[in-house]
Amino acid sequence: MTMLRIAAAQSISVPGDVSRNVATHIAFARAAAAESVSFLIFPELSLSGYEPALLHKCTLTPCSELLQPLRQIAANAKMTIAFGAPVESESGSVPSIGSINFHADGSTTVYRKRFLHPGEDTFAVPGLIDSHCVDIDKARVALAICADTTHPEHARSAAAAGATLYAAGVLWSKAGYAVDAEMVKSHALAHGFGVLVANHGGPTGGFVSGGKSSFWAGNGELVVRAPDEGNALVIASKVADQWRGSCRLVDA
């Protein structure tokens, strides 16, 4: 029987230390590979930490040498890995908040955050594409980054593109978690797709993250949720149209 397994990495980032954060990502990617995961997503700006003033210094491309071990794991494990990073914008002048994606076939793509929070436009420019989907097994996953999820039109665009899953790398604070979680649950109910969220597992950028990375099924049911802090791998598995969840701590 075919099983679809997707996962969210609730990771902790070291501010501006891309090398150390890559090592953490490798630990998560290996843990996900051991669980036969097909798609793994990390929090917003997971490779740099949510440090807007450092975006210029931490800008990465899919060809960056530091990232090649992750690309190799993705290819070897036949897994798509989506991780948060400052990336070059379409204009090339100011960076964007992005998701660099390494795919099972060795190819790479980049998604740029479409909607920015107030104040982020001082350090970054929004992307120009409303939806970015990746195909895994028998699913189509639409990518989102934090504030994207607060704009219903972003989820509508994903649904129009044929997405069967909606995956977001976010920084949700403890104070704002309940409102943000209710919003993505509403997307699941409105469009009938599962929603996977990867949140930071510790403080970043002066914010206290709420953790609780989660997966909601298309009927709005909360299938699995991580603790409110710490490194954790949240796994959602679909067998015969039924979702099951599990969560394991990761030594990273």
LOLUMFI-759219 format. One line per field, with one value per residue: x, y negated, z of N, C-alpha, C in turn; residue number from 0. Coordinates in nm, 3 decimals. Atoms other than C-alpha are relative to their C-alpha. Layout:
<lovexs>
n_c1 c(X, ...) $
n_c2 c(Y, ...) $
n_c3 c(Z, ...) $
ca_c1 c(X, ...) $
ca_c2 c(Y, ...) $
ca_c3 c(Z, ...) $
c_c1 c(X, ...) $
c_c2 c(Y, ...) $
c_c3 c(Z, ...) $
n c(NUM, ...) $
</lovexs>
This chain:
<lovexs>
n_c1 c(0.085, -0.080, 0.010, -0.060, -0.053, -0.053, -0.048, -0.043, -0.115, 0.003, -0.142, -0.048, -0.104, -0.100, 0.006, -0.103, -0.103, 0.053, -0.069, 0.057, 0.139, -0.002, -0.023, 0.130, 0.087, -0.045, 0.051, 0.143, 0.019, -0.032, 0.109, 0.116, -0.031, 0.016, 0.145, 0.054, 0.077, -0.013, -0.005, -0.041, -0.005, -0.059, 0.061, -0.041, -0.138, -0.061, -0.145, -0.063, 0.079, 0.080, -0.086, 0.014, -0.116, -0.110, 0.037, -0.102, -0.121, 0.030, 0.069, -0.045, 0.059, -0.002, -0.135, -0.094, -0.074, 0.041, 0.128, -0.005, 0.034, 0.146, 0.044, -0.034, 0.094, 0.128, -0.006, -0.019, 0.120, 0.117, 0.079, -0.009, -0.029, 0.024, -0.052, 0.011, -0.127, 0.000, -0.037, 0.001, 0.132, 0.007, -0.069, -0.141, -0.055, 0.028, 0.035, 0.135, 0.011, 0.032, -0.011, -0.081, 0.058, -0.076, 0.097, -0.046, -0.071, -0.121, 0.027, 0.023, 0.087, 0.004, 0.124, -0.020, 0.116, 0.083, 0.055, -0.090, 0.052, -0.042, -0.138, -0.092, -0.035, -0.124, -0.113, 0.028, 0.108, 0.083, -0.007, 0.100, 0.082, 0.102, -0.006, -0.113, 0.036, -0.093, 0.070, -0.062, 0.085, 0.129, 0.049, -0.055, -0.018, -0.020, -0.085, 0.033, -0.093, 0.055, 0.108, 0.081, 0.115, 0.100, 0.071, 0.078, -0.022, -0.115, 0.051, 0.087, -0.088, -0.054, 0.107, 0.022, -0.113, 0.016, -0.067, 0.071, -0.059, -0.047, -0.108, -0.050, -0.107, 0.049, -0.037, 0.121, -0.032, 0.094, 0.114, 0.084, 0.016, 0.139, 0.063, -0.061, 0.042, 0.140, 0.002, -0.036, 0.109, 0.107, -0.041, 0.024, 0.144, 0.050, -0.049, -0.005, -0.135, -0.072, -0.089, -0.117, -0.067, -0.126, -0.029, -0.127, 0.007, -0.061, 0.005, -0.075, 0.030, 0.067, 0.134, 0.012, 0.081, 0.098, -0.019, 0.123, 0.012, 0.122, 0.066, 0.145, 0.057, 0.087, 0.125, -0.030, -0.043, -0.141, -0.047, -0.121, -0.057, -0.124, -0.002, -0.011, -0.139, -0.092, -0.015, 0.094, 0.042, 0.143, 0.023, 0.137, 0.002, 0.133, 0.021, 0.141, 0.075, 0.003, -0.124, -0.048, -0.112, -0.095, -0.096, -0.120, -0.101, -0.118, -0.124, -0.063) $
n_c2 c(0.119, 0.121, 0.093, 0.132, 0.049, 0.135, 0.036, 0.136, 0.006, 0.109, 0.014, 0.119, 0.063, 0.086, 0.124, 0.034, -0.104, -0.092, -0.129, -0.078, -0.031, -0.109, -0.125, -0.036, -0.044, -0.133, -0.094, -0.019, -0.068, -0.141, -0.059, -0.013, -0.109, -0.126, -0.021, -0.011, 0.120, 0.046, 0.147, 0.055, 0.146, 0.066, 0.130, 0.120, 0.043, -0.097, -0.008, 0.121, 0.055, 0.115, 0.115, 0.083, 0.085, -0.084, -0.066, 0.024, -0.077, -0.144, -0.039, -0.127, -0.050, -0.147, -0.048, 0.029, -0.121, -0.049, -0.070, -0.120, -0.124, -0.013, -0.040, -0.142, -0.079, 0.002, -0.090, -0.138, -0.046, 0.024, 0.088, 0.144, 0.075, 0.144, 0.066, 0.145, 0.071, 0.121, -0.033, 0.112, 0.034, 0.008, 0.122, -0.018, 0.110, -0.028, -0.142, -0.044, -0.109, -0.106, -0.143, -0.073, -0.134, -0.105, -0.102, -0.139, -0.028, 0.079, 0.136, 0.099, 0.113, 0.101, 0.075, 0.124, 0.041, 0.090, 0.107, 0.032, 0.065, 0.141, 0.017, -0.086, 0.064, 0.075, -0.090, -0.101, 0.028, -0.119, -0.070, 0.041, -0.115, -0.026, -0.136, -0.083, -0.137, -0.109, -0.129, -0.112, -0.119, 0.030, 0.124, 0.128, 0.081, 0.144, 0.056, 0.131, 0.047, 0.082, 0.095, -0.051, -0.074, 0.094, 0.055, -0.109, -0.012, -0.087, -0.137, -0.019, -0.019, -0.136, -0.093, 0.014, -0.065, -0.144, -0.049, -0.090, 0.030, 0.138, -0.012, 0.133, 0.024, 0.120, 0.039, 0.036, 0.026, -0.055, 0.090, -0.001, -0.136, -0.045, 0.065, -0.051, -0.139, -0.001, 0.042, -0.110, -0.099, 0.046, -0.033, -0.143, -0.021, 0.067, -0.059, -0.146, -0.057, -0.005, 0.113, -0.035, 0.122, -0.013, 0.120, -0.005, -0.067, 0.083, 0.143, 0.047, 0.136, 0.074, -0.056, -0.130, -0.084, -0.086, -0.141, -0.070, -0.033, -0.080, -0.038, -0.009, -0.067, 0.084, 0.027, 0.088, -0.075, 0.007, -0.138, -0.012, 0.129, -0.009, 0.081, 0.143, 0.039, -0.110, -0.059, -0.110, -0.035, -0.029, -0.084, -0.034, -0.113, -0.025, -0.135, -0.023, 0.123, 0.031, 0.060, -0.031, 0.088, -0.037, 0.105, -0.051, 0.099, -0.016, 0.047, 0.084) $
n_c3 c(0.000, 0.011, -0.112, 0.018, -0.127, 0.007, -0.133, -0.033, -0.091, -0.098, -0.028, -0.070, 0.082, -0.061, 0.078, 0.098, 0.013, 0.100, -0.009, -0.110, 0.033, 0.098, -0.074, -0.059, 0.110, 0.041, -0.099, 0.026, 0.128, -0.020, -0.079, 0.089, 0.094, -0.072, -0.014, 0.137, 0.030, 0.139, 0.002, -0.129, 0.002, -0.115, -0.029, 0.071, -0.022, -0.090, 0.018, -0.052, -0.108, 0.043, -0.032, 0.120, 0.026, 0.049, 0.125, 0.103, -0.030, 0.000, 0.123, 0.055, 0.123, -0.001, 0.033, -0.109, -0.034, -0.132, 0.007, 0.084, -0.073, -0.005, 0.135, 0.017, -0.081, 0.069, 0.116, -0.045, -0.071, 0.085, -0.084, 0.021, -0.123, 0.015, -0.120, 0.005, 0.018, 0.081, 0.138, 0.092, 0.051, 0.146, 0.043, -0.030, -0.077, -0.141, -0.008, -0.036, -0.096, 0.094, -0.025, 0.097, 0.004, 0.066, 0.037, 0.004, 0.125, 0.004, 0.046, -0.105, 0.027, -0.105, -0.017, -0.074, -0.079, 0.081, -0.083, -0.110, -0.121, -0.013, -0.044, 0.074, 0.127, -0.020, 0.022, 0.103, 0.095, 0.018, 0.127, 0.098, 0.039, -0.101, -0.052, 0.044, -0.038, 0.028, 0.009, -0.069, 0.006, 0.063, -0.061, 0.043, -0.119, 0.020, -0.104, -0.056, -0.102, -0.108, 0.027, 0.111, -0.051, -0.051, 0.116, 0.057, 0.145, 0.024, -0.005, 0.118, 0.115, -0.012, 0.038, 0.145, 0.066, -0.015, -0.120, -0.092, -0.131, -0.016, -0.098, -0.033, -0.096, -0.067, -0.135, -0.074, -0.140, -0.097, -0.012, 0.120, 0.054, 0.011, 0.115, 0.123, 0.019, 0.043, 0.140, 0.091, -0.010, 0.089, 0.137, 0.018, 0.014, 0.120, 0.124, -0.012, 0.003, -0.125, -0.025, -0.080, -0.046, -0.072, -0.077, -0.073, -0.129, -0.102, 0.030, 0.117, 0.040, -0.106, -0.022, -0.067, 0.088, -0.066, 0.030, 0.036, 0.143, 0.003, 0.126, 0.001, 0.117, 0.082, -0.070, -0.113, -0.118, -0.040, 0.001, -0.082, -0.040, -0.077, -0.122, 0.027, 0.019, 0.023, 0.133, 0.014, 0.135, 0.005, 0.118, 0.034, 0.094, 0.056, 0.050, 0.035, -0.025, -0.142, -0.048, -0.134, -0.033, -0.104, -0.027, -0.067, -0.026, 0.085, -0.063, 0.103) $
ca_c1 c(0.000, 0.137, 0.211, 0.274, 0.501, 0.570, 0.745, 0.812, 1.147, 1.098, 1.458, 1.653, 1.870, 2.192, 2.175, 2.374, 2.575, 2.489, 2.751, 2.616, 2.260, 2.346, 2.476, 2.140, 1.958, 2.169, 2.073, 1.705, 1.736, 1.901, 1.631, 1.362, 1.535, 1.540, 1.161, 1.116, 0.983, 0.918, 0.891, 1.060, 1.009, 1.200, 1.096, 1.121, 1.486, 1.599, 1.952, 2.019, 1.771, 1.503, 1.756, 1.638, 1.947, 2.169, 1.989, 2.253, 2.538, 2.360, 2.216, 2.240, 2.175, 2.101, 2.461, 2.616, 2.887, 2.771, 2.436, 2.559, 2.546, 2.173, 2.130, 2.303, 2.083, 1.773, 1.884, 1.996, 1.676, 1.446, 1.312, 1.231, 1.381, 1.255, 1.454, 1.435, 1.707, 1.772, 1.789, 1.853, 1.540, 1.413, 1.555, 1.885, 1.924, 1.767, 1.733, 1.408, 1.299, 1.296, 1.273, 1.552, 1.423, 1.631, 1.436, 1.458, 1.583, 1.873, 1.708, 1.660, 1.400, 1.354, 1.035, 1.030, 0.791, 0.501, 0.366, 0.584, 0.509, 0.516, 0.878, 1.026, 1.025, 1.317, 1.538, 1.369, 1.146, 0.851, 0.853, 0.646, 0.492, 0.166, 0.216, 0.505, 0.423, 0.642, 0.525, 0.603, 0.475, 0.102, 0.077, 0.129, 0.266, 0.225, 0.490, 0.423, 0.638, 0.489, 0.290, 0.178, -0.055, -0.234, -0.353, -0.641, -0.564, -0.234, -0.409, -0.667, -0.386, -0.236, -0.570, -0.613, -0.269, -0.391, -0.222, -0.330, -0.105, -0.005, 0.329, 0.455, 0.784, 0.699, 0.801, 0.491, 0.538, 0.379, 0.158, 0.033, 0.027, -0.344, -0.457, -0.208, -0.299, -0.668, -0.595, -0.418, -0.688, -0.938, -0.733, -0.752, -1.130, -1.179, -0.976, -0.974, -0.597, -0.370, -0.162, 0.189, 0.361, 0.726, 0.787, 1.109, 1.186, 1.354, 1.387, 1.500, 1.522, 1.404, 1.084, 0.985, 0.867, 0.557, 0.692, 0.408, 0.485, 0.176, -0.022, -0.393, -0.588, -0.817, -1.115, -0.943, -0.850, -0.524, -0.334, -0.002, 0.167, 0.519, 0.601, 0.623, 1.005, 1.302, 1.423, 1.144, 1.047, 0.672, 0.567, 0.230, 0.160, -0.129, -0.249, -0.574, -0.691, -0.634, -0.376, -0.172, 0.088, 0.397, 0.661, 1.020, 1.292, 1.605, 1.955, 2.086) $
ca_c2 c(0.000, -0.341, -0.578, -0.951, -1.090, -1.460, -1.638, -1.974, -2.046, -2.252, -2.369, -2.623, -2.870, -3.038, -3.409, -3.469, -3.144, -2.967, -2.692, -2.585, -2.605, -2.386, -2.124, -2.133, -2.100, -1.798, -1.628, -1.688, -1.576, -1.252, -1.191, -1.253, -1.021, -0.746, -0.790, -0.763, -1.119, -1.252, -1.622, -1.816, -2.185, -2.413, -2.741, -3.086, -3.196, -2.877, -2.899, -3.250, -3.290, -3.555, -3.839, -4.099, -4.319, -4.024, -3.927, -4.087, -3.905, -3.567, -3.565, -3.219, -3.055, -2.688, -2.660, -2.781, -2.533, -2.510, -2.371, -2.087, -1.819, -1.892, -1.863, -1.524, -1.398, -1.506, -1.317, -1.006, -0.989, -1.080, -1.366, -1.732, -1.962, -2.322, -2.545, -2.912, -3.151, -3.503, -3.478, -3.708, -3.892, -3.911, -4.263, -4.158, -4.482, -4.393, -4.031, -3.843, -3.612, -3.280, -2.906, -2.716, -2.377, -2.070, -1.802, -1.426, -1.436, -1.668, -1.982, -2.304, -2.580, -2.899, -3.050, -3.411, -3.528, -3.696, -3.903, -4.083, -4.176, -4.550, -4.656, -4.373, -4.595, -4.784, -4.478, -4.270, -4.285, -4.053, -3.787, -3.830, -3.482, -3.406, -3.032, -2.787, -2.417, -2.110, -1.761, -1.468, -1.113, -1.164, -1.506, -1.866, -2.088, -2.467, -2.659, -2.956, -3.168, -3.314, -3.628, -3.455, -3.247, -3.560, -3.648, -3.420, -3.497, -3.313, -2.993, -3.045, -3.074, -2.750, -2.572, -2.709, -2.568, -2.221, -2.199, -1.908, -2.022, -2.367, -2.387, -2.694, -2.783, -3.041, -3.238, -3.238, -3.398, -3.262, -3.570, -3.533, -3.156, -3.097, -3.350, -3.226, -2.862, -2.937, -3.110, -2.809, -2.579, -2.795, -2.743, -2.367, -2.384, -2.626, -2.428, -2.073, -2.043, -1.942, -2.218, -2.158, -2.428, -2.441, -2.694, -2.784, -2.581, -2.865, -3.245, -3.425, -3.787, -3.911, -3.702, -3.416, -3.150, -2.954, -2.628, -2.377, -2.291, -2.111, -1.934, -1.984, -1.751, -1.887, -1.866, -2.095, -1.815, -1.871, -1.549, -1.615, -1.898, -1.944, -2.079, -2.455, -2.454, -2.241, -2.053, -1.824, -1.644, -1.644, -1.367, -1.328, -1.000, -0.932, -0.577, -0.503, -0.864, -0.862, -1.088, -0.983, -1.186, -1.134, -1.358, -1.277, -1.485, -1.545, -1.572, -1.865) $
ca_c3 c(0.000, -0.098, 0.191, 0.160, 0.433, 0.478, 0.762, 0.925, 1.090, 1.406, 1.423, 1.627, 1.433, 1.541, 1.438, 1.120, 1.148, 0.824, 0.871, 1.210, 1.085, 0.786, 1.029, 1.210, 0.878, 0.787, 1.114, 1.041, 0.679, 0.785, 1.046, 0.783, 0.536, 0.799, 0.826, 0.444, 0.423, 0.071, 0.161, 0.441, 0.519, 0.757, 0.926, 0.774, 0.736, 0.907, 0.763, 0.893, 1.174, 1.148, 1.147, 0.891, 0.933, 0.837, 0.517, 0.291, 0.467, 0.461, 0.108, -0.050, -0.386, -0.463, -0.586, -0.259, -0.162, 0.200, 0.084, -0.133, 0.143, 0.172, -0.202, -0.191, 0.092, -0.100, -0.410, -0.222, -0.014, -0.306, -0.095, -0.155, 0.110, 0.142, 0.375, 0.463, 0.350, 0.231, -0.150, -0.440, -0.550, -0.907, -0.923, -0.767, -0.571, -0.235, -0.115, -0.071, 0.208, 0.032, 0.028, -0.148, -0.259, -0.337, -0.520, -0.542, -0.901, -0.814, -0.951, -0.752, -0.733, -0.533, -0.394, -0.270, 0.002, -0.174, 0.115, 0.370, 0.731, 0.809, 0.848, 0.643, 0.334, 0.489, 0.436, 0.165, -0.141, -0.203, -0.469, -0.783, -0.811, -0.631, -0.599, -0.623, -0.626, -0.607, -0.701, -0.474, -0.518, -0.584, -0.418, -0.524, -0.248, -0.256, -0.063, 0.165, 0.395, 0.714, 0.619, 0.298, 0.514, 0.642, 0.292, 0.183, -0.182, -0.145, -0.042, -0.320, -0.573, -0.443, -0.479, -0.832, -0.917, -0.817, -0.478, -0.258, 0.028, 0.158, 0.340, 0.524, 0.688, 0.953, 1.256, 1.475, 1.816, 2.132, 2.145, 1.787, 1.752, 1.815, 1.553, 1.293, 1.351, 1.313, 0.981, 0.826, 0.959, 0.770, 0.452, 0.502, 0.541, 0.251, -0.001, 0.133, 0.138, 0.423, 0.581, 0.716, 0.925, 1.036, 1.313, 1.494, 1.805, 1.993, 2.007, 1.692, 1.585, 1.923, 1.906, 2.135, 1.894, 1.982, 1.838, 1.796, 1.434, 1.310, 1.040, 0.976, 0.746, 0.475, 0.709, 0.960, 1.200, 1.390, 1.319, 1.496, 1.685, 1.822, 2.170, 2.210, 2.200, 2.100, 1.792, 1.674, 1.355, 1.288, 1.050, 0.878, 0.696, 0.463, 0.402, 0.217, 0.254, 0.630, 0.796, 1.096, 1.283, 1.489, 1.644, 1.742, 1.899, 1.691, 1.835, 1.634) $
c_c1 c(0.088, -0.026, 0.070, 0.046, 0.064, 0.040, 0.036, 0.114, -0.018, 0.142, 0.030, 0.118, 0.094, 0.006, 0.121, 0.107, -0.050, 0.064, -0.060, -0.144, -0.009, 0.020, -0.129, -0.094, 0.038, -0.051, -0.148, -0.024, 0.029, -0.109, -0.124, 0.021, -0.019, -0.147, -0.070, -0.093, 0.026, 0.014, 0.029, 0.010, 0.053, -0.068, 0.051, 0.142, 0.074, 0.152, 0.074, -0.054, -0.079, 0.071, 0.000, 0.124, 0.118, -0.029, 0.107, 0.121, -0.023, -0.067, 0.064, -0.067, 0.001, 0.138, 0.102, 0.065, -0.044, -0.124, 0.006, -0.020, -0.151, -0.056, 0.026, -0.094, -0.136, -0.002, 0.009, -0.128, -0.126, -0.103, 0.017, 0.020, -0.018, 0.047, 0.005, 0.134, -0.024, 0.049, 0.002, -0.142, -0.001, 0.074, 0.150, 0.060, -0.012, -0.043, -0.149, 0.010, -0.050, 0.002, 0.084, -0.042, 0.089, -0.094, 0.063, 0.082, 0.129, -0.019, -0.025, -0.099, 0.008, -0.139, 0.030, -0.131, -0.080, -0.049, 0.091, -0.078, 0.041, 0.142, 0.100, 0.045, 0.121, 0.121, -0.018, -0.109, -0.081, 0.027, -0.116, -0.098, -0.096, 0.007, 0.119, -0.028, 0.112, -0.080, 0.080, -0.095, -0.130, -0.061, 0.067, 0.000, 0.023, 0.078, -0.050, 0.105, -0.074, -0.116, -0.084, -0.129, -0.110, -0.081, -0.077, 0.021, 0.120, -0.043, -0.092, 0.084, 0.060, -0.104, -0.025, 0.111, -0.003, 0.066, -0.092, 0.054, 0.052, 0.101, 0.064, 0.114, -0.027, 0.087, -0.127, 0.038, -0.101, -0.126, -0.096, -0.037, -0.146, -0.070, 0.055, -0.042, -0.144, -0.012, 0.034, -0.102, -0.115, 0.035, -0.026, -0.148, -0.052, 0.036, 0.018, 0.139, 0.062, 0.095, 0.109, 0.074, 0.125, 0.031, 0.135, -0.020, 0.061, -0.008, 0.083, -0.044, -0.071, -0.140, 0.010, -0.093, -0.096, 0.021, -0.127, -0.018, -0.106, -0.038, -0.150, -0.045, -0.096, -0.135, 0.020, 0.046, 0.149, 0.050, 0.119, 0.054, 0.123, -0.015, 0.022, 0.144, 0.084, 0.001, -0.091, -0.037, -0.146, -0.029, -0.149, 0.003, -0.143, -0.005, -0.150, -0.088, -0.015, 0.136, 0.029, 0.122, 0.090, 0.101, 0.118, 0.097, 0.122, 0.120, 0.080, 0.074) $
c_c2 c(-0.125, -0.093, -0.130, -0.050, -0.136, -0.042, -0.147, 0.009, -0.121, -0.016, -0.130, -0.056, -0.084, -0.128, -0.021, 0.106, 0.109, 0.139, 0.087, 0.038, 0.109, 0.134, 0.048, 0.053, 0.141, 0.105, 0.027, 0.077, 0.148, 0.071, 0.021, 0.112, 0.136, 0.036, 0.011, -0.116, -0.044, -0.151, -0.050, -0.151, -0.054, -0.136, -0.113, -0.040, 0.093, 0.004, -0.122, -0.042, -0.117, -0.127, -0.094, -0.083, 0.079, 0.064, -0.017, 0.090, 0.151, 0.048, 0.123, 0.026, 0.153, 0.058, -0.027, 0.129, 0.059, 0.088, 0.134, 0.132, 0.021, 0.043, 0.149, 0.089, 0.007, 0.098, 0.146, 0.057, -0.014, -0.086, -0.145, -0.068, -0.148, -0.071, -0.151, -0.068, -0.135, 0.037, -0.127, -0.023, 0.001, -0.123, 0.008, -0.108, 0.023, 0.146, 0.022, 0.104, 0.120, 0.140, 0.059, 0.146, 0.095, 0.118, 0.138, 0.033, -0.080, -0.143, -0.093, -0.106, -0.097, -0.063, -0.122, -0.042, -0.107, -0.120, -0.022, -0.055, -0.147, -0.009, 0.085, -0.064, -0.092, 0.083, 0.093, -0.050, 0.127, 0.068, -0.040, 0.111, 0.034, 0.139, 0.074, 0.140, 0.097, 0.130, 0.108, 0.119, -0.035, -0.127, -0.120, -0.093, -0.146, -0.055, -0.137, -0.035, -0.100, -0.091, 0.039, 0.062, -0.092, -0.066, 0.113, 0.019, 0.088, 0.146, 0.028, 0.025, 0.140, 0.102, -0.003, 0.068, 0.152, 0.058, 0.092, -0.013, -0.144, 0.004, -0.136, 0.008, -0.134, -0.037, -0.051, -0.018, 0.068, -0.085, 0.011, 0.137, 0.037, -0.059, 0.056, 0.143, 0.009, -0.040, 0.116, 0.113, -0.040, 0.026, 0.147, 0.026, -0.059, 0.075, 0.152, 0.057, 0.003, -0.118, 0.042, -0.129, 0.035, -0.132, 0.016, 0.065, -0.079, -0.146, -0.033, -0.142, -0.083, 0.048, 0.132, 0.085, 0.086, 0.147, 0.062, 0.017, 0.109, 0.044, 0.010, 0.073, -0.094, -0.029, -0.089, 0.072, -0.020, 0.143, 0.019, -0.138, 0.024, -0.073, -0.147, -0.049, 0.125, 0.050, 0.123, 0.020, 0.045, 0.074, 0.026, 0.106, 0.025, 0.139, 0.016, -0.117, -0.034, -0.054, 0.045, -0.087, 0.058, -0.115, 0.063, -0.114, 0.030, -0.058, -0.078, -0.115) $
c_c3 c(0.000, 0.119, -0.038, 0.136, -0.022, 0.140, 0.009, 0.101, 0.091, 0.053, 0.073, -0.078, 0.086, -0.084, -0.091, -0.023, -0.095, 0.013, 0.111, -0.028, -0.106, 0.070, 0.067, -0.107, -0.046, 0.097, -0.020, -0.129, 0.012, 0.081, -0.086, -0.101, 0.065, 0.019, -0.136, -0.035, -0.145, -0.011, 0.140, -0.011, 0.132, 0.024, -0.089, 0.040, 0.097, -0.011, 0.054, 0.135, -0.053, 0.047, -0.120, -0.033, -0.056, -0.135, -0.107, 0.021, -0.016, -0.128, -0.064, -0.135, 0.007, -0.027, 0.110, 0.049, 0.134, -0.006, -0.071, 0.076, 0.010, -0.134, -0.023, 0.080, -0.070, -0.117, 0.045, 0.063, -0.084, 0.074, -0.046, 0.135, -0.030, 0.126, -0.020, -0.007, -0.066, -0.141, -0.084, -0.051, -0.152, -0.052, 0.025, 0.087, 0.151, 0.010, 0.028, 0.110, -0.078, 0.057, -0.114, 0.007, -0.079, -0.021, -0.016, -0.124, -0.014, -0.045, 0.119, -0.048, 0.117, 0.002, 0.087, 0.067, -0.073, 0.079, 0.121, 0.120, -0.001, 0.058, -0.075, -0.131, 0.014, -0.041, -0.120, -0.094, -0.020, -0.135, -0.089, -0.037, 0.113, 0.059, -0.060, 0.050, -0.036, 0.003, 0.068, -0.005, -0.073, 0.057, -0.065, 0.122, -0.039, 0.118, 0.043, 0.104, 0.089, -0.044, -0.121, 0.052, 0.053, -0.111, -0.068, -0.150, -0.032, 0.001, -0.119, -0.124, 0.001, -0.044, -0.150, -0.079, 0.018, 0.123, 0.080, 0.142, -0.002, 0.113, 0.023, 0.100, 0.065, 0.120, 0.065, 0.146, 0.092, 0.007, -0.118, -0.050, -0.024, -0.122, -0.130, -0.029, -0.048, -0.147, -0.093, 0.008, -0.091, -0.146, -0.029, -0.025, -0.131, -0.127, 0.006, -0.011, 0.141, 0.011, 0.098, 0.035, 0.078, 0.067, 0.070, 0.136, 0.113, -0.042, -0.124, -0.032, 0.104, 0.029, 0.078, -0.084, 0.081, -0.025, -0.056, -0.150, -0.014, -0.142, 0.024, -0.126, -0.072, 0.061, 0.123, 0.125, 0.026, 0.017, 0.093, 0.030, 0.085, 0.133, -0.034, -0.006, -0.025, -0.143, -0.011, -0.147, 0.006, -0.130, -0.017, -0.110, -0.046, -0.061, -0.026, 0.043, 0.148, 0.043, 0.142, 0.028, 0.106, 0.014, 0.074, 0.020, -0.084, 0.075, -0.103, 0.065) $
n c(0, 1, 2, 3, 4, 5, 6, 7, 8, 9, 10, 11, 12, 13, 14, 15, 16, 17, 18, 19, 20, 21, 22, 23, 24, 25, 26, 27, 28, 29, 30, 31, 32, 33, 34, 35, 36, 37, 38, 39, 40, 41, 42, 43, 44, 45, 46, 47, 48, 49, 50, 51, 52, 53, 54, 55, 56, 57, 58, 59, 60, 61, 62, 63, 64, 65, 66, 67, 68, 69, 70, 71, 72, 73, 74, 75, 76, 77, 78, 79, 80, 81, 82, 83, 84, 85, 86, 87, 88, 89, 90, 91, 92, 93, 94, 95, 96, 97, 98, 99, 100, 101, 102, 103, 104, 105, 106, 107, 108, 109, 110, 111, 112, 113, 114, 115, 116, 117, 118, 119, 120, 121, 122, 123, 124, 125, 126, 127, 128, 129, 130, 131, 132, 133, 134, 135, 136, 137, 138, 139, 140, 141, 142, 143, 144, 145, 146, 147, 148, 149, 150, 151, 152, 153, 154, 155, 156, 157, 158, 159, 160, 161, 162, 163, 164, 165, 166, 167, 168, 169, 170, 171, 172, 173, 174, 175, 176, 177, 178, 179, 180, 181, 182, 183, 184, 185, 186, 187, 188, 189, 190, 191, 192, 193, 194, 195, 196, 197, 198, 199, 200, 201, 202, 203, 204, 205, 206, 207, 208, 209, 210, 211, 212, 213, 214, 215, 216, 217, 218, 219, 220, 221, 222, 223, 224, 225, 226, 227, 228, 229, 230, 231, 232, 233, 234, 235, 236, 237, 238, 239, 240, 241, 242, 243, 244, 245, 246, 247, 248, 249, 250, 251) $
</lovexs>
